[in-house]
Amino acid sequence: MSETRTISASPGLRGEVSVPGDKSISHRSIMFGSLADGVTRVSGFLQGEDNYATLKAFRSMGVEIDDRGNGELAISGVGLHGLKEPSDVIDCGNSGTTMRLMTGLMSGQDFFSVLSGDQYLRRRPMRRVVAPLTEMGANISGRNGGELAPLAIQGGGLHGIEYSSPVASAQIKSALLLAGMYADVPTTVYEPHLSRDHSERMLRSFGATLETFVGGVTITPGSRLTAREIHVPGDISSAAFFLVAGLIVPNSELLIRNVGINPTRSGIIDILLEMGGDLQLLDQRELSGEPVADILVRSSRLKGIEIGGSVVPRAIDEFPVVSVAAACAEGRTTICDAKELRVKETDRIAAMVETLQGLGATVEPRDDGMVVEGCEQFSGGRVNSHGDHRIAMSMAVAALVASGEVEISDTACTETSFPGFWPLLQSAAGI
């Protein structure tokens, strides 16, 4: 369902907010909890459409999952070899994480499965996981030679491999680790830069035999997984919208509670600090093996910087709202080494250039990023989210400092990752 929302300027963000649970960790809690022996209890589960796609997928394979509707789940795991062949196509919705990680997992099962998704997911590249899984012995068919979903998978008979990923991608790495649990010998994945490491942390906590080292990770098959409790911290990708809003909207002072600050995910904090942002990490602690903090953000005068290299995979999902911050900074911001943005829910480079230009910003696209010139203020106008949740929310943040109202089309997509975003933003921003 498509929705259009109109957002006006904010007098300042004040008070405290809590953002929903981390999407990546929520996905993995379902997957690893289902493969464990015993009952895994989860609190803080993100009740977004993407995560429910994963939950429904495992229910379709015989896993009992008690969803109490308040972010608390009880997952009755069936063990590594207890999944049952689904009777229908598994619908991954809009979730690239669900499809790519499940492709790895289904490759290790001794049954047939088909993975599909919505119109956006069926356009996203899948060969990046299909190719190395095929090298492991998986039998996977898909449109355009396995590049596009639906994917049909006949699992079983996998061989461990050593694979050097051309990009730093937690989805590629996690798909191969899941497949590697069913292989005959260890599987090693090398990366050009370290991608988010939630899979490694959680697999190890469940009892998998895993070795991490500089540049990669090795998983050794044969270990059983044992149920445990998981407390999901707030998603830093969701907090990013409030971080940037608190920096660019004058007269703001906002505390964001219980945010995951995993170093493989906290590139947004490093970027905003380098831009001159007033951010403070308070009450730093650990929750279920993940570092967590409260973040205090105050209005700041940002400056343009160059963004590239190893920080990019640590902030890849936050670049839409980073570009909004860049458009509000003094001087020029150059974003490079971010070609991965071309193959997200939409081409996020093209989409952000189009939407920022639509609000009067000076933005030049590059093949692997963009150049953004800081402006005094956004103009009002109409922009299209292109069905991308992060584009829609980034445009809402830009609207908070626009000279006129901003109308954003196709905003229902925010439910995929941030249910309740609109009322929370309106409350915090006083609009």
Kinemage of the C-alpha trace (Angstrom):
@kinemage 1
@onewidth
@group {chain A} dominant
@subgroup {mainchain}
@vectorlist {calphas} color= white
{ca met a 1} P 0.000 0.000 0.000
{ca ser a 2} L 1.377 3.386 -1.032
{ca glu a 3} L 1.073 6.395 1.249
{ca thr a 4} L 1.999 10.051 0.881
{ca arg a 5} L 3.069 12.154 3.865
{ca thr a 6} L 3.719 15.858 4.232
{ca ile a 7} L 6.412 16.980 6.681
{ca ser a 8} L 7.114 20.546 7.810
{ca ala a 9} L 10.043 22.244 9.545
{ca ser a 10} L 10.826 21.453 13.182
{ca pro a 11} L 11.424 23.970 15.983
{ca gly a 12} L 13.928 21.499 17.489
{ca leu a 13} L 14.117 17.885 18.628
{ca arg a 14} L 13.889 17.447 22.391
{ca gly a 15} L 13.545 14.750 25.018
{ca glu a 16} L 14.262 11.019 24.740
{ca val a 17} L 13.447 8.373 22.135
{ca ser a 18} L 13.972 4.649 21.796
{ca val a 19} L 14.289 3.077 18.362
{ca pro a 20} L 13.133 -0.442 17.410
{ca gly a 21} L 15.378 -3.466 17.764
{ca asp a 22} L 18.263 -4.102 15.422
{ca lys a 23} L 17.020 -5.581 12.138
{ca ser a 24} L 20.162 -7.627 11.425
{ca ile a 25} L 20.269 -9.169 14.893
{ca ser a 26} L 16.518 -9.872 14.813
{ca his a 27} L 16.881 -11.810 11.538
{ca arg a 28} L 19.697 -13.887 12.954
{ca ser a 29} L 17.912 -14.581 16.240
{ca ile a 30} L 15.171 -16.368 14.270
{ca met a 31} L 17.600 -18.262 12.018
{ca phe a 32} L 20.049 -19.476 14.642
{ca gly a 33} L 17.356 -20.032 17.282
{ca ser a 34} L 15.489 -22.278 14.835
{ca leu a 35} L 18.632 -24.345 14.191
{ca ala a 36} L 19.471 -24.716 17.889
{ca asp a 37} L 18.437 -27.439 20.306
{ca gly a 38} L 16.036 -26.089 22.941
{ca val a 39} L 13.972 -22.920 23.329
{ca thr a 40} L 15.609 -19.601 22.443
{ca arg a 41} L 13.928 -16.581 24.040
{ca val a 42} L 14.247 -13.217 22.303
{ca ser a 43} L 13.379 -9.744 23.625
{ca gly a 44} L 13.524 -6.509 21.628
{ca phe a 45} L 12.756 -8.320 18.337
{ca leu a 46} L 12.096 -5.830 15.532
{ca gln a 47} L 8.435 -6.163 14.544
{ca gly a 48} L 9.058 -5.014 10.981
{ca glu a 49} L 7.945 -6.596 7.729
{ca asp a 50} L 11.441 -7.782 6.803
{ca asn a 51} L 11.894 -9.701 10.050
{ca tyr a 52} L 8.432 -11.212 9.865
{ca ala a 53} L 9.347 -12.556 6.421
{ca thr a 54} L 12.131 -14.515 8.128
{ca leu a 55} L 9.826 -15.631 10.950
{ca lys a 56} L 7.186 -16.915 8.506
{ca ala a 57} L 9.858 -18.710 6.462
{ca phe a 58} L 10.934 -20.807 9.444
{ca arg a 59} L 7.373 -21.486 10.512
{ca ser a 60} L 6.814 -22.867 7.003
{ca met a 61} L 9.619 -25.359 7.689
{ca gly a 62} L 8.093 -26.692 10.899
{ca val a 63} L 9.621 -24.396 13.540
{ca glu a 64} L 7.265 -23.367 16.362
{ca ile a 65} L 7.685 -19.666 17.146
{ca asp a 66} L 5.564 -18.092 19.895
{ca asp a 67} L 5.214 -14.388 19.050
{ca arg a 68} L 3.744 -12.468 21.963
{ca gly a 69} L 3.420 -9.273 19.900
{ca asn a 70} L 5.615 -7.109 22.147
{ca gly a 71} L 9.000 -7.980 20.680
{ca glu a 72} L 9.248 -11.169 22.755
{ca leu a 73} L 9.600 -14.513 21.004
{ca ala a 74} L 10.046 -18.106 22.112
{ca ile a 75} L 11.643 -20.191 19.354
{ca ser a 76} L 11.449 -23.973 19.747
{ca gly a 77} L 14.541 -24.964 17.817
{ca val a 78} L 14.584 -28.137 15.736
{ca gly a 79} L 18.359 -28.585 15.551
{ca leu a 80} L 20.665 -28.307 12.566
{ca his a 81} L 18.943 -31.151 10.704
{ca gly a 82} L 15.341 -30.713 11.831
{ca leu a 83} L 13.927 -28.341 9.203
{ca lys a 84} L 11.167 -29.746 6.980
{ca glu a 85} L 10.651 -29.164 3.263
{ca pro a 86} L 8.240 -26.214 2.809
{ca ser a 87} L 5.031 -26.961 0.920
{ca asp a 88} L 5.056 -23.637 -0.919
{ca val a 89} L 7.396 -20.925 -2.171
{ca ile a 90} L 9.114 -19.049 0.679
{ca asp a 91} L 8.174 -15.365 0.357
{ca cys a 92} L 11.083 -13.173 1.493
{ca gly a 93} L 9.072 -9.980 0.946
{ca asn a 94} L 11.416 -7.008 0.526
{ca ser a 95} L 14.197 -8.524 2.621
{ca gly a 96} L 17.537 -9.073 0.917
{ca thr a 97} L 18.927 -10.416 4.199
{ca thr a 98} L 16.231 -13.087 4.349
{ca met a 99} L 16.778 -14.211 0.767
{ca arg a 100} L 20.578 -14.192 0.696
{ca leu a 101} L 21.087 -15.847 4.092
{ca met a 102} L 18.320 -18.383 3.424
{ca thr a 103} L 19.953 -19.254 0.086
{ca gly a 104} L 23.010 -20.331 2.068
{ca leu a 105} L 20.985 -22.235 4.646
{ca met a 106} L 18.723 -23.962 2.081
{ca ser a 107} L 21.804 -25.091 0.160
{ca gly a 108} L 22.708 -27.263 3.134
{ca gln a 109} L 19.307 -28.958 3.541
{ca asp a 110} L 18.446 -32.313 2.018
{ca phe a 111} L 15.242 -31.025 0.394
{ca phe a 112} L 13.953 -28.706 -2.334
{ca ser a 113} L 12.957 -25.073 -1.757
{ca val a 114} L 12.084 -21.952 -3.739
{ca leu a 115} L 12.788 -18.401 -2.529
{ca ser a 116} L 11.011 -15.382 -3.989
{ca gly a 117} L 10.055 -11.862 -2.921
{ca asp a 118} L 8.355 -8.637 -3.901
{ca gln a 119} L 8.934 -6.680 -7.117
{ca tyr a 120} L 11.913 -4.820 -5.635
{ca leu a 121} L 13.665 -7.895 -4.226
{ca arg a 122} L 13.231 -9.755 -7.509
{ca arg a 123} L 15.377 -7.060 -9.157
{ca arg a 124} L 18.272 -7.320 -6.710
{ca pro a 125} L 21.460 -9.264 -7.593
{ca met a 126} L 21.718 -12.763 -6.156
{ca arg a 127} L 24.675 -14.200 -8.074
{ca arg a 128} L 26.989 -12.770 -5.403
{ca val a 129} L 25.778 -15.579 -3.117
{ca val a 130} L 24.721 -18.098 -5.776
{ca ala a 131} L 28.206 -18.260 -7.347
{ca pro a 132} L 30.204 -19.217 -4.218
{ca leu a 133} L 27.438 -21.539 -3.028
{ca thr a 134} L 27.524 -23.285 -6.404
{ca glu a 135} L 31.283 -23.629 -5.920
{ca met a 136} L 30.446 -25.447 -2.662
{ca gly a 137} L 28.295 -27.878 -4.636
{ca ala a 138} L 24.862 -26.280 -4.244
{ca asn a 139} L 22.323 -26.785 -7.028
{ca ile a 140} L 20.639 -23.363 -7.485
{ca ser a 141} L 18.591 -22.113 -10.433
{ca gly a 142} L 17.163 -18.654 -10.976
{ca arg a 143} L 16.230 -16.078 -13.564
{ca asn a 144} L 19.058 -14.686 -15.671
{ca gly a 145} L 21.347 -17.583 -14.858
{ca gly a 146} L 20.844 -17.370 -11.106
{ca glu a 147} L 21.259 -13.597 -10.947
{ca leu a 148} L 17.628 -12.894 -10.054
{ca ala a 149} L 14.911 -14.456 -7.884
{ca pro a 150} L 12.928 -16.637 -7.712
{ca leu a 151} L 15.681 -19.081 -6.751
{ca ala a 152} L 15.080 -22.831 -6.800
{ca ile a 153} L 17.439 -24.781 -4.525
{ca gln a 154} L 18.057 -28.507 -4.235
{ca gly a 155} L 20.191 -28.717 -1.130
{ca gly a 156} L 22.724 -31.159 0.260
{ca gly a 157} L 26.209 -32.506 -0.465
{ca leu a 158} L 28.196 -29.328 0.220
{ca his a 159} L 31.984 -29.057 0.231
{ca gly a 160} L 33.877 -26.533 2.337
{ca ile a 161} L 35.779 -23.889 0.353
{ca glu a 162} L 38.021 -20.878 0.787
{ca tyr a 163} L 36.321 -17.863 -0.768
{ca ser a 164} L 37.631 -14.322 -1.265
{ca ser a 165} L 34.611 -12.026 -1.467
{ca pro a 166} L 35.072 -9.139 -3.927
{ca val a 167} L 33.026 -6.869 -1.633
{ca ala a 168} L 32.683 -6.517 2.111
{ca ser a 169} L 29.190 -7.927 2.603
{ca ala a 170} L 27.751 -9.466 5.756
{ca gln a 171} L 25.050 -11.107 3.619
{ca ile a 172} L 27.583 -12.967 1.465
{ca lys a 173} L 29.677 -13.911 4.483
{ca ser a 174} L 26.674 -15.077 6.527
{ca ala a 175} L 25.224 -17.120 3.651
{ca leu a 176} L 28.514 -19.010 3.336
{ca leu a 177} L 28.817 -19.503 7.102
{ca leu a 178} L 25.303 -20.975 7.205
{ca ala a 179} L 26.113 -23.283 4.300
{ca gly a 180} L 29.464 -24.076 5.895
{ca met a 181} L 27.760 -25.633 8.921
{ca tyr a 182} L 26.552 -28.405 6.553
{ca ala a 183} L 29.780 -28.845 4.553
{ca asp a 184} L 32.260 -31.723 4.773
{ca val a 185} L 35.278 -29.594 5.792
{ca pro a 186} L 35.779 -26.044 7.132
{ca thr a 187} L 34.739 -23.020 5.060
{ca thr a 188} L 36.748 -19.786 5.103
{ca val a 189} L 35.523 -16.394 3.873
{ca tyr a 190} L 37.969 -13.546 3.223
{ca glu a 191} L 36.811 -9.903 2.915
{ca pro a 192} L 38.521 -6.743 1.615
{ca his a 193} L 37.197 -4.901 4.702
{ca leu a 194} L 35.430 -6.239 7.776
{ca ser a 195} L 31.649 -6.242 7.285
{ca arg a 196} L 29.187 -6.368 10.171
{ca asp a 197} L 29.939 -9.318 12.429
{ca his a 198} L 26.572 -10.118 14.053
{ca ser a 199} L 26.573 -13.625 12.564
{ca glu a 200} L 29.997 -14.434 13.987
{ca arg a 201} L 29.099 -13.128 17.435
{ca met a 202} L 25.770 -14.940 17.595
{ca leu a 203} L 26.950 -18.220 16.061
{ca arg a 204} L 29.776 -18.385 18.558
{ca ser a 205} L 27.363 -17.706 21.442
{ca phe a 206} L 25.148 -20.581 20.231
{ca gly a 207} L 28.150 -22.908 20.259
{ca ala a 208} L 29.357 -23.006 16.655
{ca thr a 209} L 33.069 -23.646 16.070
{ca leu a 210} L 34.194 -20.355 14.568
{ca glu a 211} L 37.570 -18.695 14.168
{ca thr a 212} L 37.841 -15.018 13.265
{ca phe a 213} L 41.101 -13.456 12.119
{ca val a 214} L 42.264 -10.290 10.391
{ca gly a 215} L 40.658 -10.398 6.957
{ca gly a 216} L 38.280 -13.277 7.409
{ca val a 217} L 36.469 -16.027 9.301
{ca thr a 218} L 36.463 -19.845 9.281
{ca ile a 219} L 33.574 -22.075 10.352
{ca thr a 220} L 34.090 -25.754 11.127
{ca pro a 221} L 31.088 -28.078 10.677
{ca gly a 222} L 30.015 -30.639 13.236
{ca ser a 223} L 29.061 -28.482 16.212
{ca arg a 224} L 25.471 -28.458 17.467
{ca leu a 225} L 23.849 -25.168 18.407
{ca thr a 226} L 22.331 -24.718 21.873
{ca ala a 227} L 19.424 -22.373 22.688
{ca arg a 228} L 20.077 -19.179 24.628
{ca glu a 229} L 18.507 -15.840 25.537
{ca ile a 230} L 18.936 -12.910 23.162
{ca his a 231} L 18.322 -9.267 24.047
{ca val a 232} L 18.220 -7.235 20.827
{ca pro a 233} L 19.572 -3.661 21.162
{ca gly a 234} L 18.141 -0.663 19.305
{ca asp a 235} L 19.095 -0.499 15.631
{ca ile a 236} L 21.811 2.066 14.889
{ca ser a 237} L 20.522 2.265 11.308
{ca ser a 238} L 17.184 3.483 12.709
{ca ala a 239} L 18.865 5.740 15.266
{ca ala a 240} L 20.823 7.361 12.405
{ca phe a 241} L 17.771 9.343 11.280
{ca phe a 242} L 17.416 10.891 14.736
{ca leu a 243} L 21.174 11.436 15.036
{ca val a 244} L 21.247 13.476 11.830
{ca ala a 245} L 17.990 15.279 12.641
{ca gly a 246} L 19.336 16.256 16.049
{ca leu a 247} L 22.493 17.654 14.453
{ca ile a 248} L 20.949 19.669 11.599
{ca val a 249} L 17.778 21.032 13.253
{ca pro a 250} L 18.580 24.128 15.366
{ca asn a 251} L 17.717 24.108 19.095
{ca ser a 252} L 17.880 20.312 19.347
{ca glu a 253} L 19.027 18.156 22.253
{ca leu a 254} L 17.904 14.547 22.035
{ca leu a 255} L 18.808 11.380 23.930
{ca ile a 256} L 18.484 8.110 22.005
{ca arg a 257} L 18.304 5.152 24.373
{ca asn a 258} L 19.778 1.655 24.116
{ca val a 259} L 21.473 1.828 20.702
{ca gly a 260} L 23.739 -0.954 19.439
{ca ile a 261} L 27.212 0.448 18.735
{ca asn a 262} L 28.896 -2.649 17.321
{ca pro a 263} L 32.175 -1.352 15.802
{ca thr a 264} L 31.376 -3.033 12.472
{ca arg a 265} L 28.169 -0.953 12.337
{ca ser a 266} L 29.148 2.350 13.968
{ca gly a 267} L 30.647 4.071 10.928
{ca ile a 268} L 27.797 6.609 11.035
{ca ile a 269} L 29.043 7.825 14.422
{ca asp a 270} L 32.617 8.216 13.153
{ca ile a 271} L 31.407 10.094 10.063
{ca leu a 272} L 29.204 12.513 12.003
{ca leu a 273} L 31.931 13.166 14.588
{ca glu a 274} L 34.406 13.959 11.800
{ca met a 275} L 31.850 16.362 10.336
{ca gly a 276} L 31.845 18.206 13.663
{ca gly a 277} L 28.730 16.684 15.181
{ca asp a 278} L 28.119 16.961 18.928
{ca leu a 279} L 27.501 13.313 19.852
{ca gln a 280} L 28.158 11.699 23.227
{ca leu a 281} L 28.047 7.968 24.025
{ca leu a 282} L 26.671 7.522 27.538
{ca asp a 283} L 26.384 4.446 29.785
{ca gln a 284} L 28.315 2.157 27.446
{ca arg a 285} L 27.619 -1.501 28.250
{ca glu a 286} L 27.207 -4.963 26.699
{ca leu a 287} L 23.926 -6.726 25.927
{ca ser a 288} L 23.930 -10.344 24.711
{ca gly a 289} L 27.470 -9.957 23.403
{ca glu a 290} L 26.744 -6.661 21.593
{ca pro a 291} L 28.066 -3.238 22.720
{ca val a 292} L 25.277 -0.760 23.562
{ca ala a 293} L 25.072 2.906 24.625
{ca asp a 294} L 22.708 5.835 25.011
{ca ile a 295} L 23.561 8.596 22.521
{ca leu a 296} L 23.107 12.285 23.296
{ca val a 297} L 22.958 14.513 20.213
{ca arg a 298} L 22.889 18.321 20.052
{ca ser a 299} L 22.525 20.808 17.198
{ca ser a 300} L 25.866 21.328 15.462
{ca arg a 301} L 27.475 23.243 12.651
{ca leu a 302} L 28.637 20.478 10.331
{ca lys a 303} L 31.460 20.675 7.811
{ca gly a 304} L 31.989 18.783 4.561
{ca ile a 305} L 34.459 15.881 4.542
{ca glu a 306} L 35.699 13.073 2.298
{ca ile a 307} L 34.119 9.686 3.024
{ca gly a 308} L 35.535 6.454 1.633
{ca gly a 309} L 37.573 3.339 2.367
{ca ser a 310} L 37.010 1.057 5.329
{ca val a 311} L 34.303 3.233 6.934
{ca val a 312} L 31.944 2.582 3.994
{ca pro a 313} L 30.889 -1.016 4.817
{ca arg a 314} L 30.497 0.075 8.452
{ca ala a 315} L 27.897 2.677 7.428
{ca ile a 316} L 26.518 1.373 4.127
{ca asp a 317} L 22.841 1.479 5.156
{ca glu a 318} L 23.160 4.981 6.589
{ca phe a 319} L 24.423 6.752 3.464
{ca pro a 320} L 21.011 8.126 2.430
{ca val a 321} L 20.749 10.116 5.654
{ca val a 322} L 24.507 10.876 5.608
{ca ser a 323} L 23.913 12.622 2.272
{ca val a 324} L 21.225 14.747 3.956
{ca ala a 325} L 23.748 15.751 6.629
{ca ala a 326} L 26.260 16.530 3.874
{ca ala a 327} L 23.766 18.831 2.135
{ca cys a 328} L 23.378 20.759 5.405
{ca ala a 329} L 27.139 21.031 6.058
{ca glu a 330} L 29.507 23.865 5.189
{ca gly a 331} L 31.545 23.091 2.080
{ca arg a 332} L 31.795 19.981 -0.026
{ca thr a 333} L 31.336 16.339 0.965
{ca thr a 334} L 32.674 13.618 -1.331
{ca ile a 335} L 31.388 10.060 -0.937
{ca cys a 336} L 33.320 7.309 -2.763
{ca asp a 337} L 33.921 3.533 -2.601
{ca ala a 338} L 30.154 3.074 -2.110
{ca lys a 339} L 29.149 1.360 -5.354
{ca glu a 340} L 27.263 -1.173 -3.204
{ca leu a 341} L 24.568 1.529 -2.852
{ca arg a 342} L 23.632 0.878 -6.487
{ca val a 343} L 22.190 -2.549 -5.612
{ca lys a 344} L 20.209 -1.884 -2.443
{ca glu a 345} L 16.378 -1.758 -2.275
{ca thr a 346} L 16.796 0.766 -5.069
{ca asp a 347} L 19.802 2.473 -6.670
{ca arg a 348} L 20.381 4.663 -3.635
{ca ile a 349} L 22.954 6.853 -5.326
{ca ala a 350} L 20.549 7.765 -8.124
{ca ala a 351} L 17.586 8.058 -5.754
{ca met a 352} L 19.345 10.349 -3.264
{ca val a 353} L 20.757 12.561 -6.021
{ca glu a 354} L 17.265 12.915 -7.500
{ca thr a 355} L 15.519 13.620 -4.184
{ca leu a 356} L 18.149 16.028 -2.835
{ca gln a 357} L 18.167 17.943 -6.121
{ca gly a 358} L 14.377 18.061 -5.881
{ca leu a 359} L 14.764 19.996 -2.617
{ca gly a 360} L 17.260 22.446 -4.092
{ca ala a 361} L 20.572 20.836 -3.113
{ca thr a 362} L 23.577 20.725 -5.449
{ca val a 363} L 24.534 17.057 -5.840
{ca glu a 364} L 26.634 15.343 -8.505
{ca pro a 365} L 26.454 11.570 -8.905
{ca arg a 366} L 29.572 9.458 -9.209
{ca asp a 367} L 29.734 5.810 -10.207
{ca asp a 368} L 30.655 4.842 -6.627
{ca gly a 369} L 29.135 7.731 -4.676
{ca met a 370} L 28.366 11.414 -5.000
{ca val a 371} L 29.631 14.941 -4.405
{ca val a 372} L 27.371 17.108 -2.232
{ca glu a 373} L 27.691 20.876 -1.894
{ca gly a 374} L 26.385 22.272 1.382
{ca cys a 375} L 23.372 24.562 1.106
{ca glu a 376} L 21.788 27.149 3.387
{ca gln a 377} L 18.412 25.421 3.468
{ca phe a 378} L 16.340 22.890 1.590
{ca ser a 379} L 13.359 24.134 -0.374
{ca gly a 380} L 9.937 22.564 -0.053
{ca gly a 381} L 8.579 20.300 -2.756
{ca arg a 382} L 7.580 16.791 -3.717
{ca val a 383} L 9.914 13.785 -3.662
{ca asn a 384} L 9.529 10.087 -4.391
{ca ser a 385} L 10.907 7.441 -2.023
{ca his a 386} L 11.009 4.856 -4.862
{ca gly a 387} L 9.607 2.350 -2.361
{ca asp a 388} L 12.854 2.453 -0.353
{ca his a 389} L 12.352 2.785 3.405
{ca arg a 390} L 15.681 4.534 4.013
{ca ile a 391} L 15.072 7.068 1.240
{ca ala a 392} L 11.629 7.879 2.675
{ca met a 393} L 12.959 8.422 6.203
{ca ser a 394} L 15.971 10.417 4.974
{ca met a 395} L 13.661 12.770 3.109
{ca ala a 396} L 11.594 13.201 6.268
{ca val a 397} L 14.776 14.315 8.080
{ca ala a 398} L 15.566 16.781 5.260
{ca ala a 399} L 12.037 18.175 5.499
{ca leu a 400} L 12.667 19.180 9.134
{ca val a 401} L 14.988 21.958 7.898
{ca ala a 402} L 13.192 22.894 4.660
{ca ser a 403} L 11.770 26.349 3.913
{ca gly a 404} L 8.444 24.835 2.882
{ca glu a 405} L 6.481 21.636 3.303
{ca val a 406} L 7.915 18.467 1.764
{ca glu a 407} L 5.533 15.863 0.328
{ca ile a 408} L 6.998 12.353 0.296
{ca ser a 409} L 5.303 9.672 -1.794
{ca asp a 410} L 5.281 5.919 -1.189
{ca thr a 411} L 6.027 6.067 2.546
{ca ala a 412} L 4.375 2.818 3.678
{ca cys a 413} L 7.725 1.130 2.949
{ca thr a 414} L 9.114 2.381 6.283
{ca glu a 415} L 7.276 -0.520 7.965
{ca thr a 416} L 9.933 -2.878 6.606
{ca ser a 417} L 12.513 -1.636 9.117
{ca phe a 418} L 11.011 1.041 11.398
{ca pro a 419} L 7.386 0.517 12.430
{ca gly a 420} L 6.181 3.614 14.254
{ca phe a 421} L 8.733 5.932 12.627
{ca trp a 422} L 6.281 8.680 11.659
{ca pro a 423} L 4.588 9.259 15.046
{ca leu a 424} L 7.971 9.025 16.807
{ca leu a 425} L 9.482 11.631 14.484
{ca gln a 426} L 6.485 13.946 14.843
{ca ser a 427} L 6.629 13.682 18.628
{ca ala a 428} L 10.384 14.236 18.957
{ca ala a 429} L 10.450 17.033 16.351
{ca gly a 430} L 7.343 18.845 17.632
{ca ile a 431} L 5.629 18.850 14.231
